[in-house]
Amino acid sequence: MALPLMPKATAVWLVDNTSLSFDQIAEFCGLHPLEVQGIADGEVAIGIQGIDPTANNQLTKEEIARCEADPKRKLMMAKQDLPQPSKRTKGPRYTPVAKRAHQPNGIAWLLRHHPELKDSQVAKLIGTTKTTIEAVRNRTHWDSANIRPQDPVLLELCTQTDLNNAVYRARKANPEAVRTTPVEDEDDSPAEAPTTATEAALRGDFS
């Protein structure tokens, strides 16, 4: 079921202005009943201004009255005549402007530690383009002198789960592409490849 805009703010208003049960409000707003109870007790959503769902045509007063009379009834969202926003098509994830400066560092880290990943996978994880990936790889990027490999998870460019899944799919599709040689430091001297969180997760080593 579609959720109202700003569910918590809507729940705050319903708690303060109706006699609906916690279960009814929780289901309508996509929250847990205990979370709604916390709102009623003043322990959750502190400082959130309630939003009247009847004012933005998400609920009707008649629907609220109908459900107030019978706690077993479920609130039904009012029919919307306005066009709904289209879902974002598949492609590179959106990266906030403030974090885009870190993208080359994240790309360099993935190219070094997970060469089995396809450029398309790196692009989707980091939210970048294949052109930028190629520039980082060939050291033709305009800021190559300042690029330092950094874990994209720590840079908050992607989640550890997304990275683990991408590496798992890449290794499953092409086992021969898995890195078997040690990572080299920037001075080109051989160094033992560090165990990344992704590699540990894929091995089941969570110690």
N, C-alpha and C positions, 0 to 999 in steps of 0.2 A: 504494500500500500504506500502511496506517495505520502511524504511527510510534509508538514507545514514549514513555511519559511521560518528560520530561527526557532527551532523546536523548543529550546530551553526557555526562551523569552515567552513563547506561547504557553508553555506549561506554567510559568510563573503567573501569567494572567488568569489562566483557568483555575489555578489553585486559589487565587485571591478573590475571584469574582463569580465562581460557580460552586455548586455542591456536588460536582462530578466526583466519582471515586478515583482513588489513586491509580487503580488498574485501567480505568477508562482513559484518563489523561496520559498515562504511560504508553498505552498502545497507540493512541492518536499521534503522540509526539515522538515515538520511537525511543522511549526511555525505559529504564527499569523502574518498577513500582517503588522500590526503596529509594531511588533517586528522586522521585516525585515526593515521597514522604519527607526526604531531606529538604526539599524546597519548602514544603509546608512548615517544617521545623526551623527553618532559617539557617540550615547548615549547608545547603547547596545553592548554587546560582546567586550567591550574595552579591548585591550590587547590580544585578541584571534587571533592566527595566522591562516589565511585562508588555507584551504586544497583543492587542485585541484581534483575534482571528476573524471576528465578524466585520471588523473595519476594512480588512483587505480581502473580504469575500472568500475566505477559506472555510469558514463555518457560518451557519445561519443560527439566529437566536432560537428558531424553532427546533433545530437539531439538538442544540444544547438542552433545551427544555425537555425534549423527548428522552434524552439519555439521563437527565437528572431524575426523571420519574421512574426509571428502571435501570439500576446499576449493571444489569446483565447486557444491556444494549451497547453497541459499539458506535462511537462517533464516526460519521461518514463525511469525508471531505466534500465541500460544495463543488459543483461542476464549474470548471473554469472555461470561459469563452476566449480568454487571451491565449495566444500561441505560446507553447512551452519552449524553453531554450533547447536547442539541439545538443545532443551529446557530442563531446569532443571526439574526433576521429582518432584512430590509432596513429602513433607517430612518436617522435622524441618527447620526453616529458618536459613540461614547462619548468624553466629554472629562473628563479627570481633574479632581477638585475644585480642585486647586491652580491650574489654568489657566482655570477658568470665569470668573474675574474679568476676564480679558482678552477674553472673547467679544464684549462690546459694541464694543471697539476694532476687532476684526477685522471685525465686521459693518459698522461705519461705513466702514472702508477698502474693503470690497467694494462697498458701495452707491455710494461715490464714484467708484471706479476702474472698476468693472464693472457698471454698471446693467443690462446686458443679461442678467445672471443672474436667474433666477427665484427667488422667495423659497424655494421648495422646494430649489433647488440650494444656496443660501446655508445653509439649515438643515442640509443633509446635510454640507456642507463643514466648518462650524463646530461642528456637534453641538448646535444650539440649536433654538428653536421659531419658528414664523412670528409668534407674538404678540410675542416679543422683538425680532424683526427690524422689525416694524411700529412698535414703541415707539421703537427707535433712529432709524428713518426720520423719524418725526413729532416726535422730540425730546420724547417723553412718558415716556421711560425714567426710572426713579427716580434714576439716577446720570448723567443727561444732562450735567450741568455738568462732569463729569470725563472724559467720553468723548473720546478722541483717536484718530483713524483710524490704525491700525497694520497693516502687512502680516501677515495671519494665518499666512503661511508662517514668518516670522521669530518669531512668537509660538508656533510649533509647534502651531497649532490644525489645520493640514492640511499636506499635502505640496505642493510645487511642481507635481508631476506631476498630482495630483488637481485642483488649481486650473486648470492648463493644459487638462486634458480637459474640465472643466466649462465653461470659457469657450469652448472650441472648439465644444462641442455647442450652447451657447446662441447663438453667432454663426451657426452653420450652420442652426439652426432658425429664426432670425429676424434676418437680416442688417440689417434696418432699425433694430434695437435697439442696434446698436453705437454707442458714444459718439463723437460727432463734435465736441462742444464742449469747450473747455478746462476743466480742473478749477479750482474756485474755492477760495481759501484760506479760513480760518475768518473772516477779516475781510471776506469777500465781495468782495475785490478779485480780478479775473481774473488767473490765472497759467497759464503754459504747462503742459500736462498732462505729468507725468513718464512716462518709458517704464518700465513695470513689467517684471519678469522674465517675466511671463506674456506680455505683448505682444511682447517680444523673441523669446521662444520660438516664438510663433505666426507671426512673420515669418521665422523661421529665422535671426535675428541673434544669434549667440552670441559676438560679439566683445567 
